[in-house]
Amino acid sequence: MIRSGFVAAALAVLGVGAASAGGVERSAQSMALLFEQGNYVEFGLSHGRPRVSGTLGVTSGNMTRSFTTFNLGVRGDLSDNLSYALIVDEPIGASVQYPTETGYFAAGANARIESTGFTGVLRYKIDGGFSAYAGLRAVRTRGEVTLPFVSNYSMATNTDTAYGYLVGVAWERPEIAARVALTYNSRIRHTFDATESFAGANVAVDQFNTTIPESLQLEFQTGVAEGTLVFGSLRYARWRQFDISPTFYTSPPPGGLGQNPLVSYDSNSLTWNIGVGRQFNENWSGAVTLGYERKSRDPLSNLGPTDGFASVGLGVTYRDGPIMVAGGVQYRKLGGGTTPQNAQFDGNSALGLGLRVGYRF
């Protein structure tokens, strides 16, 4: 029989790659924690090293920064049929900085999005291996941007807290390690107070809205032989709901700059991951994963010049009594395209490292 928590190696792999999945996601938002047995706490770190550059006469240089994200989760039982999970993570994020010395038209431009999410979920078991779960999410988000090539424009927001919910259903057959879980996450709508500057002077203190999109995620796993597991996920996110449109930046002249949104997407995303895990002995197991997100072929943004990806990852898990340690590495080949200024972004990639530590108590 495959031991509980066996896919921890796979989650360590998938967590490091979430940063280049659709839009500005930095969390895989998996519900696997909810299906652990007994009282369980887990902490994870992911480190991403993207390498993204483009060419328009001269090369831009690498315009992405390395980043580290974390997640923390606690799971427990309230009764034989009722359990809970509490999760802290970083659902969205971005870190962009064009080198200043390249002569590229966007040299010196930079942008950052930071967020922290808090999720609480309750799960109720129903007869026949079925269960239903629901929860609330709170996300704290802030952002800033500087664009020297647009008359030295800059913008910074406050930290806004907004709320959403999730609902899901699952079916399990523990004797063959089979589970299918379908989760819907609602959109979360932020209203930011923003200070915009133009040519070195503050020109507007106003509000604008940004929506973290709704999503639908299917996660599955099943044992296929003694000690061997096939697992995967399929995630659809409505990134057409997301744009960053500060008032002065997007308003037509003479009241504004008349620019397109800082970031927006014309297409939604569909991301899949599939993998095979193998338990080597009582302490060690490993996993191999493949991932894919189809290119939308929409025009790229200077602040997000990638489109789709293909990935491969390796993970390993060590378990000893109540302690679990899992690590993973993932390589992603990032899709490219053309920005509105006809800059070409191709041949880019990202490398990620992930670590998870769990304890059953």
N, C-alpha and C positions, 0 to 999 in steps of 0.2 A: 504493500500500500504506500502511496506517495504521501509524505509527511506534510502536515499543515504548514503553510508559509513558504512552500517550496519555490514559488515564483518571486521571492524577494530578489534573487539575482536579476531576473528580468526587469523588475521595477527599478532597480538601481541603474540598469541600462537605459530604460525608457525615460526616466526622470531627467537624465542629462541632456536628452535631445529635444525636450519640449520647447526650448527657446526658439527653435527655428521652424516649429509647426505653424499652422495657419495664423496669420496676424502677428500679434506680439505676445503670444502665450509663453509662459514659463513654468507651467504646472501641468502635469498629465491628468490631474483631477481624477485619479483612479479611486474606486470604492473598495479595493482589495482589503484595506485595513478593516473594514466593517465585517468581513467574513473570517477574520482570525478567530481562534478558539480561546475562551477564557479572558482574563485580564491581561492586557498587552499594551506596551508603550514602544514607540519607534521614533527615531530621529534620523533625518537624512540630510546630506549635503550634496550639491551638484555644482560642478565647475565647468563652464563652457569657454572654449577658445575659438570663436569664429574668425575666419580670414576672408574678408569681403573687400574687393576693390573693383573699380571701373576705369574706363578710358574715354576721354574726350580730348583728343590732341595729346594730352599727357595723362599719366595714370594718377588716380586719386590717392594711392597708398591704401593700406588697410584702414577702413573707416569704422570698424567695430571694436569695442573694448571687450576684454575678457570679463567674466562676471561669475559670481558665486551666489547660489540660492539655497534656501533651507526649507525643510518641512518637519513638522512635529505632529504626531498623532497618538491618541490614547483611545483604547477600546475596552469595553467591559460589558458584563451582563447585569441587567436589572431584575430579571426573572428567567424562567426556563425559555420563554418565548420572546422576551423583549431585551434588546441590547442597544448600545449607544456607541458613537464615535465622535471625538472632537479632533479637529484638524486645523493646523495653522500652516499656511504656505504662502507663496508669492505667485499669484495667478497670472499677472501680466508684467511685462517689463521691457525696457529697451535701453541701450547704451551706445550712442553714436558719437564719434569724434573724427572728423576729417583732419589729417595732418596739415599743418600750416605751411610747410616748406615745399610742397609739391608743385605749385603753380596751377593746380586744378581749380576750376571755377568755384567749387564749393569749399575750398580750403578754409579751415577754421570753424566751419559749421559744427555744431554739436547739439545733442538732444539726449534727454534722459526721462524715462518713465519708471517710477517705483511704486510697488503695491505690496500690501499685506492682506491676506484673506483669513477669515475665521469662519469655520463651518462646524455646525452641530447637527448630527444625524441620529434618528431613532429607527431601528429595524424591528419588525414584528414577524415571527415565523408563523406560517400557515401550514396546514396539513398537505402532504404530498410533496414535500421538499420545496414548496414555494415560500416566498417571503416578500414583504413590501417595506419600503423605507422612504423617509422624507426628512427634510432638514432645512435649516436657514443658513444663509451666507451673509457675512458682512465683509466688505472690501474697502480698505483705506488706500487711496491712490493720489499721487501728485506727479507733476511733470514740469519740464523746462526745456527751452530751445533757444539757440542763437544761430542766426543766419546772416553772416557778413555779406553774402552775395545778394541779399534782398535789402539793400540800403541799411545794413547793420540792424536788422530787426531782431528783437528778442522777446520772450514771453515766459512768465513763470506763474504757476498756479498755487493755490493753497492745497492743503491735504484734505480731501473730501472723503467722507464715509457714506457708502450707499449699500443697499440691501437687496437680496434676492432669495431664491429658494431652489431646492432640488427635490425631485421625486423619482422613485425607481422601483422596479420589480426584479426578482431573481428566482432562479430555480437551481437546486443543487441535488447531486447524487454522490454523497461522500465516498461510498465504497469504490468508485472509479475516479475520484477526484474531479468530477464533472461539475461545472458551474457556468451559468449564463446570467449576466446582470445587465439591465438596460437602465440608464440614468439620464434624466432630463435636467439640465441646469438652466434656470431662467436668465434672462438678460438682467444686467445691473446698470442702472442709469445714474451717472455722476453729473452733478452741477458744480462747476468749478468757478471760483473767483479768480480772475486772471489779471495780471498787470502786464501790459504790452508796451514795448519801447520801440522807437523808430528814430534812426539817426542820432542816437544817444540821449533822447528825451522821452519821458513817459507820455504816452498819447492816449491811453485808455485803461480804465479799471472797470472791468465788466464781467459778465457771466457767459459761459457757454456750456453746452451739454456734450458728454461723451458716453457712449453705451458700450459696456463690455458685453459681447454678444451671447445670445442663448446657444446651447449646444445639446446634442444628443449623442450619447456614447454607449456602445455595446462592448462589453468585456466578456471573454469566454475562456474556458480551459477544460481539458479532459485528459485523463490518462489513456494512453494507447498501448502500453505494455508495462510490465513490472518496472517501476522506477523511472518511467518516461512520460513526459507531459507535453502536450501541444497546447499553446495558449495564444491569445491575441486580442486585439481591440480594433474597433472601427469608430471613428469620431467625426461627426459633422458639426461644424460651427458656422454660424451666419455672420461672417465678417463684413458683409455689406451693411450691417447695422453700425459698424464702428467708423468714426471719423473724428479728427481733431481739427476743429474749425474756429479758432479764436475770432472774436468779432471784428476788430480792426484789420486783421490780416486778410480776412475774406470779404469784407464789405467793399463794394465798388467805390472808386474815387468820386467825389473828393473826400468822402468820409472815411475811406480806408484804402488799403493797398490793392484790392481787387484780385488777390491771389487765390489759387485753388486750395483746398484743405491741406494742412500740413501732412496729414496721413489719412488715406481712405482706401477702401478696397471695392472693386467692382464685382468681385466674385466671392462666393462662400468657399469653405475648404472642406475636403474629405480626406482624412488621414487614416491610414491603416498600419498596424504592426502585427507581425506574426512571428512566433518563435517555437523552439523545441528545447525542453529542459531535461536534464538527466541527473538522477541521483546516483553518485558514485559509491558512497558507503553511508554509514550512520551520521557522519559529520559533514561531508562535502557533497555539493551539487553544483551544476553549472547550467548555463543557458546561452543559446545563440538566437539573435533576433534580426529580422529584416523589417524595414519600414519604407513607406512610400506616400508622398503627397503629390498629386498631379499638378502640373503647372497650369495656372489660369490664363497665361499669356496676356494679362492686362498690363498697361504701362506701369513701370516701376516708380516708386517714390525715392527721392534722394535720401530720405531718412529710413527707408526700408527696402533696399534694392535687391531683394531675393524673391524667388517665385518657385515654390515646390521644393522637393528634395527626394533623395534616395539614401537609405542608411543601412548600416550593418553594425551590430553590437555584440559584445561578449560579456557575460557576467558570471560570477562565482559566489557561492554562499557557504559559510561555515556555521554549523549549529552545534552547541554543546549545552545540553540541559536547557535552561530557560533563556540562554543567550543566543542571539543570531547576529552575524555580521555578514553583509553582502556588499560587493563592489562590482562596478561595471565600467566599461569603456565603449564609446560609440563614435563612429565616423560618419559624417553626413556630406554628401555631395549636394551642394545647393544649386537650385535652378536660377537662371539669370534672365536678362532681357534688356530693355531699353527704357531710359527715363524720358520725361517730356523734353529735356534738353538734348536728347539723342546720345547721351552717355551710355556706353555698352558695359554691362556687368555680366561676366561669364567666368566659368572655371573656378568658382569659389567653393569653400568647404568649411566645416566646423568639426572640432574634436571636443568630446565631452567626457568627463570623469564623474562617477557617482559613488557614494558610500551611504549605506544604511546600517543602523545598529538598532536591534530590537531586544526587548526583555519581557518575558512572560512572568507574571507575579500573581 
